[in-house]
Amino acid sequence: MLLLTDNGTFYEFIPKEEYGKENPKIITLKEVEKDKEYVLVITTNA
């Protein structure tokens, strides 16, 4: 997947095993590991 990172969009990732928890660990693009599954949260400046 390609992500546009210079257009006012902020990406956050929740590891699949954290999804659905009351306080899931949320990580940034820098912390994402290859071949792991994540839930993607997208925030825009719109």
Beta strands, then each sheet from edge to edge (+ up, - down):
strand 1: 9-15
strand 2: 38-44
sheet 1: 1+ 2-
end
